[in-house]
Amino acid sequence: MVRRADFDTIDLYLIRVLHTVITERSVSRAAMRLASSQPAVSAQLKRLRELTGDPLLVRAGHRMQPTETALQLLDPATRVLHEAQRLFGGRARSTEFDAAASDATFRVAASDYLDPLFLPALVAHLKRLAPGVRLELMPLSQEYDYRRFLASGDVDLVIGNWLRPPAELHLGRLVSDEVVCLVGEAHPVARTQGRGWTVEKYLECEHVAPMPLHAGAVGVIDEFLAAQGAPRNVMVRASHFSLIPMMVADSLLVLTTGRLFCSRYVDSLPVKIVRCPVAFPPLNYYQLWHELTHAAPSMRWFREQVREVARQLASRKLPRRSEAA
């Protein structure tokens, strides 16, 4: 237990060092983020270890890992920093965000599963309403630890689809989309207009799928099929989802995803949308954010713009003339 004399010497910067060291899992990276030196951060870490009676960060192979105690301290540290921001960061003086005059930077990690038009539409929408804001777009990939980056403040928002979104993050639903299949015009299923395409025949087809978001995971389609005890025959996994329709157009591969995404390609590629014989639940796309940015006026405004762009795209009439029943 921390003595009262020691407790009175704890300042906000020490808590920020604690939060940064845990999220970065590296003293050198923490020093860079804090605009400090490695010896200075090491000295603060030593003090934190003395205060907590725990090593906080230990070596595991070639990497440093936070201890169980460190992970338990992360959320309280995040809350303290967030409340300090509310107390001293101007929120008490103003709850409004002046978008037209702002030069804020918004950082987003997003998959390209939702709609190839989504991010371009978001950029255009923001430039109309807030011409001075900057947008940094990162791909949501296997290598991207979005939970850690949200907790550290390195990214403001994550956009993607999950069967079960992470419980520790705030979320807002953007789009709910029907699951369909995209096939090339030469595919037997396209030639027969989807007649006689059973679940068994669907599973036997050669499929193309995106890479999962982290090692050992599966995508939402394969996660659902695995729960039914009905795995499909995935022959190709691709990191770049937007390239998959071109693979489908020149092969007998089957892509299973949302109608909104598939509809953007039926007029530009020799592909067709066909009904999926498996009764998948709708694909739900979300925006996720951390408690760290939950109450910030600029972030509330930004999340509302993301929601509005998604609503506008989803409400556009989708082409069905190239669809097999």
The 8 nearest C-alpha neighbors of each residue, nearest first, counted from 0:
[[1, 2, 51, 50, 52, 3, 6, 5],
 [0, 2, 50, 6, 5, 3, 51, 4],
 [3, 1, 5, 4, 6, 0, 50, 7],
 [2, 4, 6, 5, 7, 1, 8, 0],
 [5, 3, 2, 7, 6, 8, 1, 9],
 [6, 4, 2, 8, 3, 7, 1, 9],
 [5, 7, 3, 8, 9, 4, 2, 1],
 [6, 8, 5, 4, 9, 3, 10, 2],
 [7, 9, 5, 6, 10, 4, 3, 13],
 [10, 8, 6, 7, 13, 5, 11, 14],
 [11, 9, 12, 13, 8, 14, 7, 6],
 [10, 12, 14, 13, 15, 9, 80, 83],
 [13, 11, 15, 14, 10, 16, 9, 17],
 [14, 12, 16, 15, 11, 10, 17, 9],
 [13, 15, 17, 11, 12, 16, 18, 76],
 [16, 14, 12, 18, 17, 13, 19, 11],
 [15, 17, 13, 19, 14, 18, 20, 12],
 [16, 18, 14, 15, 20, 19, 21, 13],
 [19, 17, 15, 21, 16, 20, 76, 73],
 [18, 20, 16, 22, 21, 17, 29, 23],
 [19, 21, 23, 29, 17, 24, 22, 18],
 [22, 20, 24, 18, 19, 23, 65, 17],
 [23, 21, 19, 24, 20, 151, 147, 18],
 [22, 24, 25, 20, 21, 19, 29, 28],
 [25, 23, 21, 20, 22, 63, 64, 65],
 [24, 26, 23, 28, 27, 29, 20, 63],
 [25, 27, 29, 28, 20, 30, 37, 40],
 [26, 28, 30, 29, 25, 37, 31, 36],
 [29, 27, 31, 25, 30, 26, 23, 32],
 [28, 30, 26, 32, 20, 27, 31, 19],
 [31, 29, 35, 27, 33, 28, 37, 36],
 [30, 32, 34, 28, 29, 33, 35, 27],
 [33, 31, 29, 34, 30, 28, 35, 19],
 [32, 34, 30, 35, 31, 29, 16, 19],
 [35, 33, 31, 32, 30, 36, 29, 37],
 [34, 36, 30, 33, 31, 37, 39, 40],
 [37, 35, 39, 30, 38, 40, 34, 31],
 [36, 38, 40, 30, 39, 27, 41, 26],
 [39, 37, 41, 40, 36, 42, 35, 30],
 [40, 38, 42, 36, 41, 37, 43, 35],
 [39, 41, 43, 37, 42, 38, 30, 44],
 [42, 40, 38, 44, 39, 43, 37, 45],
 [43, 41, 45, 39, 40, 44, 38, 46],
 [42, 44, 40, 46, 45, 41, 47, 39],
 [43, 45, 47, 41, 46, 42, 40, 48],
 [46, 44, 42, 48, 43, 47, 41, 49],
 [45, 47, 43, 49, 44, 48, 50, 42],
 [48, 46, 44, 50, 49, 45, 51, 43],
 [47, 49, 45, 51, 53, 46, 54, 50],
 [48, 50, 46, 52, 47, 51, 45, 53],
 [49, 51, 47, 48, 52, 1, 46, 5],
 [52, 50, 48, 53, 49, 47, 1, 0],
 [51, 53, 49, 48, 50, 54, 47, 0],
 [52, 54, 48, 51, 55, 68, 49, 66],
 [55, 53, 48, 56, 57, 52, 66, 51],
 [56, 54, 69, 66, 53, 65, 48, 68],
 [57, 55, 65, 64, 54, 66, 63, 58],
 [58, 56, 63, 64, 65, 59, 54, 55],
 [57, 59, 63, 62, 64, 60, 56, 61],
 [60, 58, 62, 63, 61, 64, 57, 56],
 [61, 59, 62, 58, 63, 64, 57, 56],
 [60, 62, 59, 58, 63, 64, 57, 25],
 [63, 61, 59, 60, 58, 64, 24, 25],
 [62, 64, 58, 57, 59, 24, 56, 25],
 [63, 65, 57, 56, 24, 58, 59, 66],
 [66, 64, 56, 55, 69, 21, 57, 70],
 [65, 67, 69, 55, 68, 56, 70, 64],
 [66, 68, 70, 69, 71, 65, 55, 72],
 [67, 69, 71, 66, 70, 72, 55, 53],
 [70, 68, 55, 66, 72, 71, 67, 65],
 [69, 71, 73, 67, 72, 68, 66, 65],
 [70, 72, 68, 69, 73, 67, 74, 75],
 [71, 73, 69, 70, 75, 74, 76, 68],
 [74, 72, 76, 70, 71, 75, 18, 77],
 [73, 75, 77, 76, 72, 78, 71, 70],
 [76, 74, 78, 77, 72, 73, 79, 71],
 [77, 75, 79, 73, 74, 78, 18, 72],
 [78, 76, 74, 80, 75, 79, 81, 73],
 [77, 79, 81, 75, 76, 80, 82, 74],
 [78, 80, 76, 82, 81, 77, 83, 75],
 [81, 79, 83, 77, 78, 82, 84, 76],
 [80, 82, 78, 84, 83, 291, 79, 77],
 [83, 81, 85, 79, 84, 80, 78, 86],
 [82, 84, 86, 80, 85, 81, 87, 79],
 [83, 85, 88, 81, 82, 87, 86, 80],
 [84, 86, 82, 90, 83, 88, 87, 81],
 [87, 85, 83, 84, 88, 82, 91, 90],
 [86, 88, 84, 89, 85, 83, 90, 91],
 [89, 87, 84, 85, 90, 86, 83, 91],
 [88, 90, 92, 91, 87, 93, 85, 86],
 [91, 89, 93, 92, 85, 94, 88, 86],
 [90, 92, 89, 93, 86, 85, 94, 88],
 [93, 91, 89, 90, 94, 88, 95, 87],
 [94, 92, 90, 95, 91, 89, 96, 296],
 [93, 95, 90, 296, 96, 92, 91, 295],
 [96, 94, 93, 296, 97, 297, 90, 300],
 [95, 97, 297, 296, 98, 94, 300, 101],
 [96, 98, 100, 99, 101, 95, 297, 129],
 [99, 97, 129, 101, 100, 96, 128, 132],
 [98, 100, 129, 97, 101, 128, 130, 131],
 [101, 99, 98, 97, 102, 131, 129, 130],
 [102, 100, 98, 103, 99, 131, 97, 132],
 [101, 103, 132, 131, 104, 100, 133, 129],
 [104, 102, 132, 101, 133, 105, 131, 297],
 [103, 105, 133, 134, 132, 106, 102, 135],
 [106, 104, 134, 135, 133, 155, 107, 103],
 [105, 107, 135, 154, 155, 134, 136, 104],
 [108, 106, 156, 136, 157, 154, 155, 137],
 [107, 109, 137, 157, 139, 138, 136, 158],
 [110, 108, 158, 139, 138, 157, 159, 107],
 [109, 111, 139, 112, 159, 138, 158, 108],
 [110, 112, 113, 115, 240, 114, 109, 241],
 [113, 111, 110, 114, 240, 260, 159, 115],
 [114, 112, 111, 260, 115, 259, 284, 110],
 [113, 115, 260, 117, 116, 112, 259, 111],
 [116, 114, 117, 111, 260, 113, 241, 118],
 [115, 117, 114, 119, 118, 120, 312, 263],
 [116, 118, 120, 114, 119, 115, 121, 309],
 [117, 119, 121, 120, 116, 122, 115, 114],
 [120, 118, 122, 121, 116, 117, 123, 115],
 [121, 119, 123, 117, 118, 122, 116, 124],
 [122, 120, 118, 124, 119, 123, 308, 117],
 [121, 123, 119, 125, 120, 124, 126, 118],
 [122, 124, 120, 126, 121, 125, 119, 127],
 [125, 123, 121, 127, 122, 126, 120, 128],
 [126, 124, 128, 122, 127, 129, 123, 121],
 [127, 125, 130, 123, 129, 124, 128, 122],
 [126, 128, 124, 125, 129, 130, 123, 122],
 [129, 127, 125, 126, 99, 130, 124, 98],
 [128, 130, 99, 98, 126, 125, 131, 132],
 [131, 129, 126, 132, 127, 128, 99, 125],
 [132, 130, 102, 129, 101, 133, 100, 99],
 [133, 131, 102, 103, 104, 130, 129, 101],
 [134, 132, 104, 103, 105, 131, 135, 102],
 [133, 135, 105, 104, 106, 136, 132, 107],
 [134, 136, 106, 107, 105, 137, 133, 104],
 [137, 135, 107, 108, 106, 134, 138, 109],
 [136, 138, 108, 107, 109, 139, 135, 106],
 [139, 137, 109, 108, 140, 110, 136, 143],
 [140, 138, 110, 109, 108, 143, 137, 212],
 [139, 141, 143, 212, 142, 138, 213, 238],
 [142, 140, 213, 212, 143, 211, 214, 139],
 [141, 143, 140, 144, 213, 212, 139, 214],
 [142, 144, 140, 141, 145, 139, 212, 138],
 [145, 143, 147, 146, 142, 148, 141, 213],
 [144, 146, 148, 147, 143, 149, 157, 108],
 [147, 145, 149, 148, 144, 150, 168, 289],
 [148, 146, 150, 145, 149, 144, 22, 151],
 [147, 149, 153, 145, 151, 150, 146, 154],
 [148, 150, 152, 154, 146, 147, 151, 289],
 [151, 149, 147, 148, 152, 289, 146, 291],
 [150, 152, 148, 149, 153, 22, 147, 19],
 [153, 151, 149, 154, 150, 148, 155, 291],
 [154, 152, 148, 151, 149, 155, 106, 150],
 [153, 155, 106, 149, 152, 148, 156, 107],
 [156, 154, 106, 107, 149, 288, 152, 105],
 [155, 157, 107, 288, 287, 154, 108, 286],
 [156, 158, 108, 287, 286, 109, 107, 288],
 [159, 157, 286, 109, 285, 108, 287, 110],
 [160, 158, 284, 110, 285, 109, 157, 286],
 [161, 159, 284, 283, 285, 282, 162, 158],
 [160, 162, 164, 163, 219, 159, 283, 284],
 [161, 163, 219, 164, 160, 283, 282, 222],
 [162, 164, 161, 165, 166, 160, 219, 283],
 [163, 165, 161, 166, 162, 160, 170, 168],
 [166, 164, 167, 168, 163, 161, 169, 287],
 [165, 167, 168, 164, 169, 163, 170, 287],
 [166, 168, 165, 169, 289, 164, 290, 146],
 [169, 167, 289, 166, 288, 165, 287, 170],
 [168, 170, 288, 287, 289, 167, 290, 171],
 [171, 169, 287, 286, 285, 168, 288, 172],
 [170, 172, 286, 285, 173, 287, 169, 306],
 [173, 171, 285, 284, 174, 286, 170, 283],
 [172, 174, 285, 284, 306, 309, 171, 286],
 [175, 173, 284, 283, 172, 176, 309, 313],
 [174, 176, 283, 282, 281, 284, 177, 173],
 [177, 175, 282, 281, 257, 174, 258, 283],
 [176, 178, 281, 257, 258, 282, 179, 175],
 [179, 177, 257, 256, 258, 281, 279, 176],
 [180, 178, 275, 274, 258, 256, 255, 257],
 [181, 179, 255, 273, 254, 275, 272, 274],
 [180, 182, 272, 254, 271, 253, 273, 261],
 [183, 181, 253, 271, 270, 247, 186, 180],
 [182, 184, 270, 248, 185, 186, 247, 269],
 [183, 185, 270, 186, 269, 189, 271, 182],
 [186, 184, 183, 187, 189, 190, 251, 250],
 [185, 187, 189, 183, 188, 251, 184, 182],
 [188, 186, 190, 189, 191, 185, 184, 251],
 [189, 187, 193, 191, 186, 190, 192, 196],
 [190, 188, 192, 186, 187, 191, 184, 193],
 [189, 191, 187, 188, 192, 186, 185, 184],
 [192, 190, 188, 193, 189, 194, 187, 195],
 [193, 191, 323, 189, 190, 194, 324, 188],
 [194, 192, 188, 191, 196, 323, 324, 189],
 [195, 193, 196, 192, 191, 188, 324, 197],
 [194, 196, 197, 193, 191, 188, 200, 192],
 [197, 195, 194, 193, 200, 201, 276, 198],
 [196, 198, 200, 199, 276, 195, 201, 277],
 [197, 199, 201, 276, 200, 277, 202, 196],
 [200, 198, 202, 197, 201, 203, 196, 229],
 [201, 199, 203, 197, 202, 198, 196, 204],
 [200, 202, 198, 204, 199, 203, 197, 196],
 [201, 203, 231, 199, 200, 204, 232, 198],
 [202, 204, 200, 201, 232, 199, 231, 205],
 [205, 203, 201, 202, 206, 200, 232, 253],
 [204, 206, 252, 232, 234, 233, 253, 203],
 [207, 205, 233, 253, 252, 234, 232, 254],
 [206, 208, 235, 254, 233, 236, 253, 252],
 [209, 207, 236, 235, 237, 254, 206, 210],
 [210, 208, 237, 236, 238, 240, 211, 207],
 [209, 211, 238, 236, 237, 212, 208, 141],
 [212, 210, 218, 217, 213, 216, 209, 141],
 [211, 213, 141, 140, 210, 216, 139, 214],
 [214, 212, 141, 211, 216, 215, 142, 140],
 [215, 213, 216, 141, 212, 211, 142, 217],
 [214, 216, 213, 217, 211, 212, 141, 218],
 [217, 215, 214, 213, 211, 218, 212, 222],
 [218, 216, 211, 222, 221, 219, 215, 212],
 [217, 219, 211, 221, 220, 222, 216, 209],
 [218, 220, 222, 221, 162, 223, 161, 217],
 [221, 219, 223, 222, 218, 224, 255, 256],
 [220, 222, 224, 223, 218, 219, 225, 217],
 [223, 221, 219, 225, 220, 224, 217, 218],
 [222, 224, 226, 220, 221, 225, 219, 227],
 [225, 223, 221, 227, 229, 226, 222, 230],
 [226, 224, 228, 222, 227, 223, 230, 229],
 [225, 227, 223, 224, 228, 222, 229, 221],
 [228, 226, 224, 225, 229, 223, 230, 222],
 [227, 229, 225, 226, 224, 230, 223, 231],
 [228, 230, 224, 227, 225, 231, 202, 226],
 [231, 229, 224, 225, 228, 232, 202, 221],
 [232, 230, 202, 233, 229, 203, 206, 224],
 [231, 233, 205, 206, 203, 202, 234, 204],
 [234, 232, 206, 207, 235, 205, 231, 208],
 [233, 235, 206, 205, 207, 232, 236, 252],
 [236, 234, 207, 233, 208, 237, 206, 209],
 [237, 235, 208, 209, 210, 207, 238, 234],
 [238, 236, 209, 239, 210, 240, 208, 235],
 [237, 239, 210, 209, 240, 236, 140, 211],
 [240, 238, 237, 241, 242, 243, 209, 111],
 [239, 241, 242, 243, 209, 238, 111, 237],
 [240, 242, 239, 243, 111, 244, 115, 112],
 [243, 241, 240, 245, 244, 239, 246, 237],
 [242, 244, 246, 245, 240, 241, 247, 239],
 [245, 243, 247, 246, 242, 248, 241, 264],
 [246, 244, 248, 247, 243, 242, 249, 268],
 [247, 245, 243, 244, 248, 249, 250, 242],
 [246, 248, 244, 250, 252, 245, 183, 249],
 [247, 249, 183, 245, 246, 270, 269, 250],
 [250, 248, 247, 246, 245, 183, 251, 269],
 [251, 249, 247, 252, 248, 246, 183, 186],
 [250, 252, 186, 183, 247, 253, 205, 182],
 [251, 253, 206, 205, 247, 250, 207, 182],
 [252, 254, 206, 182, 207, 181, 205, 255],
 [255, 253, 181, 180, 207, 206, 256, 208],
 [256, 254, 180, 179, 181, 253, 178, 257],
 [255, 257, 178, 179, 180, 254, 258, 260],
 [258, 256, 178, 259, 177, 176, 260, 179],
 [257, 259, 261, 260, 177, 179, 262, 178],
 [258, 260, 262, 257, 261, 114, 176, 263],
 [259, 261, 114, 258, 262, 257, 263, 113],
 [262, 260, 258, 263, 259, 264, 181, 257],
 [263, 261, 259, 264, 260, 265, 258, 318],
 [262, 264, 261, 260, 265, 259, 266, 115],
 [265, 263, 267, 262, 266, 268, 261, 244],
 [264, 266, 270, 267, 262, 268, 271, 263],
 [267, 265, 264, 268, 263, 269, 321, 262],
 [266, 268, 264, 265, 269, 263, 270, 245],
 [267, 269, 270, 265, 264, 266, 248, 245],
 [270, 268, 184, 248, 183, 265, 267, 271],
 [271, 269, 183, 184, 268, 182, 248, 265],
 [272, 270, 321, 322, 182, 181, 265, 184],
 [271, 273, 322, 181, 180, 323, 182, 321],
 [274, 272, 323, 180, 322, 324, 179, 181],
 [273, 275, 179, 324, 180, 276, 323, 272],
 [274, 276, 179, 277, 180, 273, 178, 278],
 [277, 275, 198, 197, 274, 278, 196, 201],
 [278, 276, 275, 279, 198, 201, 197, 274],
 [279, 277, 276, 280, 275, 178, 198, 281],
 [278, 280, 277, 281, 178, 223, 220, 275],
 [279, 281, 282, 278, 178, 177, 223, 283],
 [282, 280, 177, 176, 175, 178, 283, 279],
 [283, 281, 176, 175, 177, 284, 280, 257],
 [284, 282, 175, 160, 174, 281, 176, 285],
 [283, 285, 160, 174, 159, 173, 172, 175],
 [286, 284, 172, 173, 171, 159, 158, 160],
 [285, 287, 158, 171, 157, 170, 156, 172],
 [288, 286, 170, 157, 169, 156, 168, 285],
 [289, 287, 156, 169, 168, 155, 170, 157],
 [288, 290, 291, 168, 149, 292, 169, 150],
 [289, 291, 293, 292, 288, 169, 168, 78],
 [290, 292, 289, 81, 293, 77, 150, 78],
 [293, 291, 290, 295, 294, 289, 298, 155],
 [292, 294, 290, 291, 295, 289, 288, 298],
 [295, 293, 292, 296, 299, 298, 290, 291],
 [294, 296, 298, 292, 297, 293, 299, 90],
 [297, 295, 299, 298, 96, 94, 95, 300],
 [298, 296, 300, 96, 299, 295, 301, 98],
 [299, 297, 301, 295, 300, 296, 302, 292],
 [300, 298, 296, 302, 301, 297, 295, 303],
 [299, 301, 297, 303, 298, 302, 296, 304],
 [300, 302, 298, 304, 303, 299, 297, 305],
 [303, 301, 305, 299, 304, 300, 298, 306],
 [302, 304, 306, 300, 301, 305, 307, 299],
 [305, 303, 307, 301, 306, 302, 308, 300],
 [306, 304, 302, 308, 303, 307, 309, 301],
 [305, 307, 303, 309, 304, 308, 173, 310],
 [306, 308, 304, 310, 309, 305, 303, 311],
 [309, 307, 311, 305, 310, 306, 121, 304],
 [310, 308, 306, 312, 307, 311, 173, 313],
 [311, 309, 307, 313, 308, 312, 314, 306],
 [310, 312, 308, 314, 309, 313, 307, 315],
 [311, 313, 309, 314, 315, 310, 308, 117],
 [312, 314, 310, 311, 315, 309, 174, 259],
 [315, 313, 311, 312, 310, 316, 317, 309],
 [316, 314, 312, 313, 317, 311, 310, 318],
 [315, 317, 314, 318, 313, 312, 319, 262],
 [316, 318, 315, 262, 319, 259, 263, 258],
 [319, 317, 320, 262, 316, 321, 265, 263],
 [320, 318, 322, 321, 317, 262, 272, 265],
 [319, 321, 322, 318, 323, 265, 271, 272],
 [322, 320, 271, 319, 265, 272, 323, 318],
 [323, 321, 272, 319, 271, 320, 273, 324],
 [322, 324, 192, 273, 193, 272, 189, 321],
 [323, 192, 193, 274, 273, 322, 194, 272]]
